[in-house]
Each structure stands twice: as structure tokens, then as C-alpha cells.
Amino acid sequence: MKIKSENTKPQKKKTALLCSFVFEKSSESLGLGKINSKINDAVKDGIKEIKGKVGELAIIQTYRMIPAKRILIAGLGPKNKVTLDVLRIVAGKIAQKAQSLGLSEFSIIIPQGFPIDVSDVVTSIVEGAQLSMYSFDKYKKEKSEKIPDLSLLFADPQKIREVISKTQIVSQGTEYARNIANLPPNECAPSQLASFAKSLASKNKLKCKVFSKNELKQKKFGGIIAVGQGSKNEPKLIVLEHNRGKRSDKPIVIVGKAVTFDTGGISIKPSEKMDEMKFDKCGGCTVLGIMKAVSELKLPINIVGIIPSVENMPGGESYRPGDIIRLYSGKTAEILNTDAEGRLILADALSYGIKKYSPKIIIDFATLTGACIVALGNNVAGLVSYDKKLAEKLKASSEKTSEEVWQLPINDDYMDMIKSNVADMRNIGKGRAAGTITAAAFLANAVDDTPWAHIDIAGTAWTQDATKKKPYNPKGATGFGVRLILDYLSSN
């Protein structure tokens, strides 16, 4: 989607669809004004028709009385309840309507005197419009309808051009994460994921290192090797570096779980919805999307993306319940369930990231536990962290981006739940209680005193039955976490 800003007055804008917002219980749209005496009554009738309710749309034909062919009025709900996410949702509905009408372009009036900062308004409108146009049609003969271009009408277009550009880069990072996450497992084994990372690095001037199976064995990445050894598709560890900060600055490390397909291994999953386990690579895809956006924004920071990638399959060489494996940290883990594999590969990656880079902060993303869906549903990710300052900053970015997180506790009681009688740890907690937190407790053993946050995206990484319908999150992978982390990085 091409998006530009201009200061053309609404009544003089030549466009296929001129779009304006209206609050609930208001008789006037925002920024449209008395556009033409011959169609003012029709505009008022449209406003009465939708009553300003969130997402309701009214279209008025102009019969060429003004340069715009049609006017669209979109409801935002009560003025005191308008949020950035309401703007995203409504902008998404406007864009989808323009596309369904077969339009090549449309225009949205950015209202003056809005109760939210104009930069945030523009960011939300651009995100909502662009992300709602996403469709994964790579394997369809019939492709999606053409995406229309968007003009944002604002009195000072120069003021918002940089906001538009930045927001589009972040949105494209989200779409990039979605594209890879949506790939079927036969087209995205660990080796292919590594190829995507190398290609990204080449285009975006990132440093890239991919560890082969032999290198992983030599360097004693016991968790990654154990989980990946049952598949003919060999495991990989992917490392991307963006170094635009001072050489003396410690980097931020972002780790993402990428199980390209998860059968559960010997502890095999039920067949129902097993096809969705192609989405078990979403944490790693989020890291790729973040690194793409960071590099294209040329953020003046040092950041490292680490992606442990495996395929978890049952086979003659698979790791087993009862095995004891030695992780990269040197600690041992008793395997009681081979479907609790994500924490094993993440623990190795976290330990490596800390040993290699001594980061000031380390954050991981993972579709880690079904227990997170039980606890928080499909619209909120779980956040676990010992570091209060880091957690608060992530929650602030969560609120702004509406990539929602909810912090769960972690203390010694939970650490006790993963103690093993025969090893340093067990890879599942004792009983079914607190499954999300005991998984995080396992990871906590890998990070020691480094400021760390774990984000469990099992419920939010792709749209599921209970996912709230939002036009900017079409069916399939959501790219959850890209916008969250880019806001965090840009705000701190």
C-alpha cells in the first residue's frame, strides 16, 4: 500500500472515496464540515444512520458536485472512549471497504483538535489500513483484490511524513513475520528459515551467522540437538546482528522460538488442529520481523536476534521421556514430556546470548504453553519477568500498540516446581498447575541476573477460535510482538 500525506482541502480533493470520522451522538463529522450545500443533508442523514457507533460506515454519493466521487463516514464511538486501537480497527474497516469497492485509491481526513496526539493518530490509522490489507495468498491461483493507495489529508503534511514512513516500515516488518509464519512446514524447515535470515541480512546490511548441526554438537547446545535429532531436517541456530550503536554499548538481545513443526515428538499431540503447529515457529518469525524493521529504520542501537530452530518429530533417533540432557549452560534437564521442547531450545539460546554478548537486556518470544491460553485466552500474551523496570516499559508499549500482555508472577515457589530428583531441573512442572510460569521458571535458570522478560505468545501468535475479530489481524499469523518491541526500542 502506498501512503502519502497532503494538505489538499477535503472539498477540493479529487478522490474515489473521501473518508471522515464521527463520534457517537455527534451531528458533524470530523474535518469534513459543510462540504457542499447540495449534499450536506445527505451527509447528515448518513451520520444519523450509523449513529457514530464504532466501525459503522455510511457511504454518500456526491453525484460529481465535488471532486470526490463518494464520501464515507466512519463511526468512532463515544469521544471519551476513543483509543488508538479503535482508530486502528476503524481505519482497517475503511481500507477493506475501499478494496471491496474495487477502488485504486482513497483518502482519509486527519481531524484537527483530536483528543489524541496527532502522531499517534496517524500511526494507528496507517497501521490499521496497511495491516488490514494483508492476505496470505501465496498458494492460491486466485490472488487477493488489488490494494488501493491512501492519501492522508492534513494541514501540515510535512509534520506527519516521517511518522507515515516509520509506521509503514514497522507494519512491513509485521507482514514479513506473518509471511514466514504462515508458510507450511514442507516449505519452511529450519534450513529454509536460515535461508530467509541470510537473505534478510544481505538486503538489510545485518551480520548473520547460522550454526549447523555439527557446530551445535561441538559447542554443546544440548537442548537444540536433543529436540531436533528426531527429524531429517537438521536443527539450526540463527544469529542476526544490527550494530549501529556505540561500540561500547551493550546490545539488547531478542530470542525467538522457531519449531518449524511440532508433533510433540514421542509425547505426540492429538491429531486435531495439529496442522496449526506450523505456527510454533512464530517466536522466531517475530524476531525476523523486528530485525527487518530495526535495520530499515536504522535505529542507532546494538541489537541481536537469536533464533533456535528445530523440527520436533518422533523417530528412531528422537529424544525420549526419561532422558537426561545437558544444556548449553551446563545444567541438566530431566525429560518428562517431549512436547515441552520449546523451553529446551530457548534455554540454550538464552544462555548463548548472555555468554556471547553480555546484553543489557534479553527478551524472548515463544508459543510456549497451552496453559497460557487457558489463563489469558487468545487476545493477551503472558509476560514473566524479574525486572520491574523492564516489565513496566513493555507494558507501556503493549498499551500503546494494543499487542496486549499481562504480567504473571514468578518466585522461588515456582522454581521449586521444576526441581528434579535426578537432574538439575525437570522440563515440566509438578502437576498441571501454573504451566506458563513453570515453563518461564525453566528459562529463568538460563538468564541468571541479566534483566530478562519472557513473552508467551501461544494464544496471540495466530488467529484462533476465540481471537477478537480485528480487521488488521486477518486470518492466520498475526506477527504479534513486532510492533510492541519496535515501540519499546523507539521509546527507551
PyMOL commands that set and color helices and strands:
alter all, ss='L'
color gray80, all
select helices_A, chain A and resi 10-12+40-50+79-81+84-100+118-132+157-181+185-187+190-204+213-218+222-228+274-297+342-357+370-376+388-401+412-416+435-447+482-491
alter helices_A, ss='H'
color red, helices_A
select strands_A, chain A and resi 3-6+18-22+57-61+70-75+105-109+149-153+207-211+236-243+252-256+258-262+302-312+324-326+332-334+361-366+381-385+405-408+425-426+452-456
alter strands_A, ss='S'
color yellow, strands_A
deselect
rebuild
show_as cartoon
